[in-house]
């Protein structure tokens, strides 16, 4: 029997202990090389793109640069997801390492204890890392001629607690007995390829999105749910009735089901509640973890750090709580 990837030495290329031993200067250099990899860590002005900047430290001696071209100040994290950070850079590297080491997810409460953060700070930090993961999925189209994709949907949120006494309980499957907060996570997963999640009110509401994200010529596998019937006009479809079998005649949605297995385990074992406003972020995290489940933890951490440093400030959060204004490049 072959060894599971996570048990092999190939999966373990980064140790948290090594990250925590970094000095401030070493952590800063690590971020410089991640953000400005094209110039081997030499600073690039985020305002004008100038390459001629000099050190202009803050009064507290923390690193800051001033561009000779536009005369504006900036730091290593200016204009990134970590803009206006208040923790040492080493803590952010440690948070990324801890987050990537967890196979099914990491709760904000746990990481707040690991790094000595306030719960809200940990909550925002993890959601910013989920935003970074989502960068890889922007504009993604899966499938193509000769390729196969699977689609499936799962419902999250809107839980209605049953009454204590049996005679007072209602049929929670009926619309008028539901809370209206229940949402469908729809996943498109290419076999031996990437996946793409989205959130809708129902599976049927996802049809136009599915058509825009699955290339023509793709063989699409789905279950017998009537929501997918309209896809027959555009794709070659293979349907599987799960009441009869998990796979039959070459049709199955096992890879899509794997995604929901990971997401359900993250919900039950770590987060306990992943519905509502941030449901899409949790779905994107589960999708990213599925796509990178055979990638070494060191490579995962470097990828997430690069994605976080390569995009602008958070669209979900400003400062330490929910964002209500448009992102702007900080000085």
C-alpha positions in Angstrom: 0.0 0.0 0.0 1.4 3.4 -1.0 2.2 6.0 1.6 -0.3 8.8 2.0 1.1 12.1 0.7 0.7 13.9 4.0 2.8 11.3 5.7 5.7 11.7 3.3 8.7 13.9 3.6 7.6 15.7 0.4 4.6 17.2 2.2 6.7 18.6 5.0 9.1 21.2 3.7 8.3 24.0 6.2 8.4 23.9 10.0 6.6 26.4 12.1 9.6 26.4 14.5 11.8 27.7 11.8 9.4 30.6 11.1 9.2 31.6 14.7 13.0 31.6 15.0 13.3 34.3 12.3 14.6 37.7 13.4 12.7 40.8 12.4 15.2 41.5 9.7 14.9 38.0 8.3 11.1 38.1 8.3 11.3 41.5 6.5 13.6 40.1 3.9 11.3 37.1 3.3 8.4 39.5 2.6 10.6 41.7 0.4 11.5 38.7 -1.8 7.9 37.6 -2.0 6.5 41.0 -2.9 9.3 42.3 -5.1 10.5 39.0 -6.5 11.1 40.5 -10.0 13.7 42.8 -8.5 15.2 40.2 -6.1 13.8 42.0 -3.1 14.7 45.5 -4.1 11.9 48.0 -3.3 9.4 49.1 -5.9 7.2 52.2 -5.3 3.5 51.0 -5.3 2.4 54.6 -6.3 4.5 55.2 -9.4 6.5 52.0 -10.0 9.8 53.8 -9.3 12.8 51.7 -8.6 14.8 54.4 -6.8 13.8 54.6 -3.2 15.7 55.1 0.0 15.1 54.2 3.7 13.0 56.8 5.6 12.3 55.0 8.9 9.4 55.9 11.1 10.1 57.5 14.5 9.7 54.1 16.1 12.5 52.8 13.8 10.2 50.5 11.7 11.1 50.2 8.1 9.6 52.7 5.6 10.8 53.9 2.2 10.5 57.1 0.3 10.4 57.2 -3.5 12.8 59.6 -5.1 10.5 60.0 -8.2 7.1 60.8 -6.6 8.4 61.6 -3.0 5.7 59.3 -1.5 6.3 57.0 1.5 5.5 53.3 1.5 6.3 50.1 3.4 6.7 46.5 2.4 3.0 45.9 2.9 1.6 49.2 1.4 -1.3 48.5 -1.0 -1.5 44.8 -0.1 -3.8 42.7 2.1 -1.5 43.3 5.0 -1.5 47.1 4.6 -1.5 49.1 7.9 -0.5 46.0 9.8 0.2 46.3 13.5 1.8 42.9 14.3 5.4 42.0 13.5 5.8 40.6 10.0 7.1 37.3 11.6 3.6 36.8 13.0 2.0 37.0 9.6 4.4 34.4 8.2 3.6 32.2 11.2 -0.2 32.7 10.6 0.2 31.7 7.0 2.3 28.6 8.0 -0.3 27.5 10.6 -3.2 28.1 8.2 -1.6 26.1 5.4 -0.6 23.2 7.7 -4.2 22.6 8.6 -5.7 20.2 6.1 -9.4 21.0 6.7 -9.1 24.6 8.0 -8.2 26.6 11.0 -10.6 28.3 13.4 -10.0 32.0 14.4 -10.3 31.0 18.0 -7.5 28.5 17.8 -5.1 30.9 15.9 -5.9 33.6 18.4 -4.6 31.4 21.1 -1.6 30.2 19.0 -0.4 33.8 18.2 -1.8 35.7 21.2 -4.2 37.7 19.1 -7.6 39.2 19.9 -10.4 37.0 18.4 -11.5 39.8 16.0 -7.9 40.3 14.8 -7.6 36.5 14.1 -11.0 36.4 12.4 -10.0 39.2 10.0 -6.6 37.8 9.4 -7.9 34.4 8.3 -10.5 36.0 6.1 -7.8 38.0 4.4 -5.9 34.8 3.7 -9.1 33.4 2.2 -9.3 36.5 0.0 -5.8 35.8 -1.1 -6.7 32.2 -2.0 -9.6 33.4 -4.0 -7.3 35.5 -6.2 -6.3 32.3 -8.1 -10.0 31.7 -9.0 -10.7 35.0 -10.7 -11.9 34.5 -14.2 -11.2 30.8 -14.1 -12.8 28.7 -16.8 -12.6 24.9 -16.5 -12.8 22.1 -19.0 -12.5 22.1 -22.7 -12.5 19.6 -25.6 -11.9 16.1 -24.3 -12.1 17.1 -20.7 -14.6 16.1 -18.0 -16.0 18.3 -15.2 -18.4 17.5 -12.3 -21.0 19.8 -10.8 -22.9 19.5 -7.5 -24.6 21.6 -4.9 -24.8 21.6 -1.2 -26.9 23.8 1.2 -25.5 25.6 4.1 -26.9 27.9 6.8 -30.5 28.7 7.8 -30.7 26.0 10.4 -34.1 25.8 12.1 -34.0 24.2 15.5 -36.7 21.5 16.0 -39.2 22.0 18.8 -38.6 20.1 22.0 -41.8 18.1 21.9 -42.6 15.8 18.9 -46.1 17.1 18.5 -44.8 20.7 18.1 -42.3 19.8 15.4 -42.9 21.0 11.8 -41.6 19.7 8.4 -38.5 21.8 7.9 -38.3 20.9 4.2 -41.3 23.2 3.5 -40.4 26.7 2.4 -42.7 28.4 4.9 -41.0 26.6 7.8 -37.5 27.7 6.8 -35.6 30.8 7.8 -34.8 32.1 4.3 -31.1 32.2 5.1 -30.2 28.9 3.5 -27.8 29.1 0.5 -26.5 26.7 -2.0 -22.8 26.3 -2.6 -22.3 25.1 -6.2 -19.0 23.5 -7.1 -17.5 22.9 -10.6 -14.6 20.6 -10.5 -12.5 19.4 -13.5 -11.1 15.9 -13.2 -7.4 16.1 -12.8 -7.8 19.9 -12.8 -9.0 22.9 -10.8 -12.3 23.6 -9.1 -14.5 26.7 -8.8 -17.2 27.4 -6.1 -20.0 30.0 -6.0 -23.0 30.7 -3.8 -26.6 31.1 -4.9 -30.1 31.0 -3.4 -30.6 27.6 -5.1 -28.9 25.2 -7.4 -31.1 26.3 -10.3 -30.0 29.9 -10.0 -26.4 28.8 -10.9 -27.1 27.7 -14.5 -25.9 30.9 -16.2 -22.8 31.0 -14.1 -22.0 27.4 -14.8 -22.4 28.0 -18.6 -19.9 30.9 -18.3 -17.4 28.9 -16.4 -17.4 25.5 -18.2 -15.9 25.6 -21.6 -17.8 24.2 -24.6 -16.8 20.6 -25.5 -16.6 19.6 -21.8 -18.3 16.4 -20.7 -20.3 17.4 -17.6 -21.2 14.9 -14.9 -24.1 15.7 -12.5 -26.6 13.9 -10.3 -30.3 13.5 -11.1 -31.3 16.8 -9.6 -33.7 18.6 -12.0 -31.7 21.8 -11.5 -29.2 20.6 -14.1 -31.6 19.5 -16.8 -31.2 22.8 -18.8 -27.5 22.0 -19.3 -28.2 19.2 -21.8 -28.7 21.8 -24.5 -25.1 23.0 -24.2 -23.0 20.1 -23.0 -22.7 16.4 -23.3 -24.2 15.3 -19.9 -23.7 12.1 -17.9 -26.1 11.7 -15.0 -25.9 9.5 -12.0 -28.8 8.5 -9.7 -27.3 8.3 -6.2 -30.2 6.3 -4.9 -29.0 3.5 -7.2 -25.2 3.9 -7.2 -22.3 6.3 -6.6 -21.0 5.7 -10.1 -22.3 3.9 -13.1 -21.6 3.8 -16.9 -18.8 6.2 -16.5 -20.9 8.8 -14.7 -20.1 10.0 -11.1 -19.7 13.2 -9.1 -17.3 11.7 -6.5 -14.7 14.6 -6.9 -17.4 17.2 -6.4 -18.5 15.2 -3.3 -15.0 15.3 -2.0 -15.1 19.1 -1.9 -18.3 19.0 0.1 -16.8 16.4 2.4 -13.9 18.7 3.2 -16.2 21.7 3.6 -18.6 19.8 5.9 -15.7 18.6 8.1 -14.4 22.1 8.3 -17.8 23.3 9.4 -18.4 20.6 12.0 -14.8 20.3 13.3 -13.5 23.8 13.2 -15.9 26.7 12.3 -19.3 25.3 13.4 -21.0 28.1 11.5 -19.9 29.0 7.9 -23.1 30.5 6.6 -24.1 34.0 5.7 -22.0 36.9 4.4 -18.7 34.9 4.4 -20.0 31.6 3.1 -18.3 32.2 -0.3 -14.9 32.8 1.4 -15.1 29.5 3.2 -16.1 27.7 0.0 -13.2 29.3 -1.8 -10.8 28.1 1.0 -12.1 24.6 0.8 -11.7 24.6 -3.0 -8.2 26.0 -2.8 -7.2 23.3 -0.2 -8.7 20.6 -2.5 -6.8 21.8 -5.5 -3.5 22.0 -3.5 -3.9 18.8 -1.4 -0.8 17.2 -3.0 1.4 20.3 -2.7 4.1 20.6 0.0 3.2 22.9 2.9 6.2 25.2 2.2 5.0 25.7 -1.4 1.4 26.3 -0.1 2.6 29.0 2.3 4.7 30.8 -0.3 1.8 30.8 -2.7 -0.6 32.2 -0.2 1.9 34.9 0.9 2.6 35.8 -2.7 -1.2 36.1 -3.5 -1.7 38.3 -0.4 1.2 40.6 -1.3 0.2 40.7 -4.9 -3.3 42.1 -4.5 -4.8 45.3 -3.1 -6.3 45.9 0.4 -9.2 43.7 1.5 -12.6 44.2 -0.1 -14.3 42.7 2.9 -12.5 44.4 5.8 -11.0 47.7 6.7 -8.9 48.2 9.8 -9.9 45.4 12.1 -13.6 44.9 11.3 -16.1 44.9 8.4 -15.4 47.1 5.5 -17.9 49.8 4.5 -15.8 51.9 2.2 -14.0 51.3 -1.1 -10.4 50.1 -0.9 -7.8 52.8 -1.3 -4.0 52.5 -1.5 -2.6 53.6 1.9 0.6 55.6 2.2 
